């Protein structure tokens, strides 16, 4: 895995989706905890944005009907809590949040039998990460950054300055 990978999860508006696509996020997971009526918006967003792999993140284990619906709408990835165990569906890759040596990591474990490589995504939950910690992360193999979607200040308006600085430092 390229150590410069980025993952975004619980994204629930176009402003975040466009930003993360623009910075080259490998994965954008829309917030599947929202009501299914909101999912129609997410499916539309995927048509407007290019360059990322789209999925849905859940805080619970969705039923088979829900997973089938997602798959039918072109979703190939889902992100579940670590305690969730699921038999993969054809064409659907299941990722799981888990624990690791760092308390705020997201462990992305591909549960498809064909792909066995594990990747770690460090969740940046504060702009106050030390330079030493950041440099240590950059030196680890198979590591990327994970960001959780956050609300807009107004529709279409959000300050990305801090995220821009973190991502720029990560990529160079």
C-alpha positions in Angstrom: 0.0 0.0 0.0 1.2 3.5 -0.7 1.9 5.2 2.6 0.1 8.3 1.4 -3.4 6.7 1.3 -6.4 8.6 2.7 -9.7 7.3 3.9 -12.9 9.3 4.8 -15.8 7.7 6.7 -19.2 8.8 7.9 -19.3 11.4 5.1 -22.8 12.8 4.9 -22.7 15.9 2.6 -21.3 16.9 -0.8 -18.8 19.4 0.6 -16.8 16.7 2.4 -17.2 14.2 -0.4 -15.8 16.7 -2.9 -12.9 17.7 -0.6 -11.8 14.1 0.1 -12.1 13.2 -3.6 -10.0 16.2 -4.5 -7.2 15.3 -2.1 -7.1 11.8 -3.6 -8.9 9.7 -0.9 -8.6 6.1 -1.7 -12.0 5.4 0.0 -15.0 7.6 0.8 -17.5 5.9 3.1 -20.9 7.6 3.3 -22.8 7.5 6.6 -25.0 4.4 6.3 -26.4 5.2 9.8 -28.5 7.9 8.1 -32.1 6.9 7.0 -32.2 5.2 3.6 -34.0 8.3 2.2 -30.6 10.1 2.6 -28.8 7.3 0.7 -30.4 8.6 -2.6 -28.4 11.7 -2.1 -25.3 9.7 -1.6 -25.9 7.7 -4.8 -26.3 11.0 -6.7 -23.0 12.3 -5.1 -21.1 9.3 -6.5 -22.1 10.4 -10.0 -20.7 13.9 -9.5 -17.4 12.8 -7.9 -14.5 10.8 -9.5 -11.4 9.1 -8.4 -12.3 7.4 -5.1 -13.8 4.1 -4.1 -17.2 4.6 -2.5 -18.7 2.7 0.3 -21.0 3.0 3.3 -20.0 3.0 7.0 -22.3 1.5 9.6 -22.3 1.4 13.4 -24.3 -1.8 13.2 -24.5 -4.9 11.1 -26.9 -4.2 8.2 -29.3 -7.0 7.2 -28.8 -8.9 4.0 -31.5 -7.0 2.1 -29.8 -3.7 2.9 -26.4 -5.1 1.8 -28.0 -6.4 -1.4 -29.5 -3.0 -2.1 -26.1 -1.3 -1.7 -24.5 -3.8 -4.0 -27.2 -3.3 -6.6 -26.4 0.5 -6.5 -22.8 0.0 -7.2 -21.4 0.0 -3.7 -18.4 -2.4 -3.4 -17.2 -1.5 0.1 -18.7 -1.3 3.6 -17.1 -0.4 6.9 -18.4 -2.1 10.0 -17.6 -2.1 13.8 -14.9 -4.6 14.8 -17.4 -6.9 16.5 -19.4 -7.3 13.3 -18.8 -10.6 11.5 -20.4 -11.0 8.1 -20.1 -13.5 5.3 -19.0 -11.4 2.3 -21.5 -11.0 -0.6 -20.4 -11.4 -4.2 -18.8 -8.1 -5.2 -18.9 -6.6 -1.7 -15.7 -6.1 0.3 -16.2 -5.7 4.1 -13.8 -3.6 6.1 -13.8 -3.4 9.9 -12.9 -0.9 12.5 -10.7 -2.4 15.1 -8.1 -1.9 17.8 -4.4 -1.5 17.3 -1.4 -0.2 19.2 -2.7 3.3 18.6 -6.0 3.9 20.4 -7.5 6.0 17.5 -6.5 3.8 14.6 -9.0 2.3 12.2 -7.9 -1.2 11.2 -9.1 -1.9 7.7 -9.1 -5.6 7.2 -10.3 -6.9 3.9 -12.4 -9.9 4.6 -12.6 -11.2 1.0 -10.7 -14.4 0.7 -8.9 -13.3 -2.5 -7.3 -10.3 -0.9 -5.5 -10.9 2.4 -3.4 -7.7 2.8 -4.2 -5.6 5.9 -4.0 -1.9 5.9 -4.0 0.5 8.9 -5.5 4.0 8.7 -4.7 6.3 11.5 -7.7 8.4 12.4 -6.8 12.0 12.8 -9.1 13.3 15.5 -7.2 16.4 16.4 -5.0 18.9 14.6 -2.7 18.7 17.6 -0.8 15.6 16.5 2.9 15.9 17.4 5.5 16.1 14.7 7.2 13.1 16.2 4.0 11.0 16.2 3.3 12.1 12.6 6.8 11.2 11.4 6.5 7.8 13.1 3.2 7.2 11.3 4.8 8.1 8.0 7.6 5.6 8.6 5.2 2.7 9.2 4.4 0.3 6.3 0.8 0.0 5.1 -0.4 3.1 6.9 -2.9 5.8 5.7 -4.8 8.6 7.3 -8.5 8.3 8.2 -10.8 11.3 8.7 -14.4 11.3 9.9 -16.8 13.6 8.1 -17.9 16.6 10.1 -20.8 19.1 9.7 -20.7 22.1 7.4 -20.8 25.6 8.8 -23.4 26.5 6.2 -24.6 24.4 3.2 -21.6 24.1 0.9 -19.3 26.0 3.4 -16.6 24.4 5.5 -13.1 25.4 6.6 -10.6 22.8 5.4 -7.4 24.7 6.3 -6.4 22.4 9.1 -7.1 19.3 7.1 -5.3 20.7 4.1 -2.2 21.3 6.2 -2.3 17.7 7.7 -2.8 16.1 4.3 -0.1 18.3 2.6 2.3 17.2 5.3 1.3 13.6 4.9 1.8 13.6 1.1 5.2 15.3 1.1 
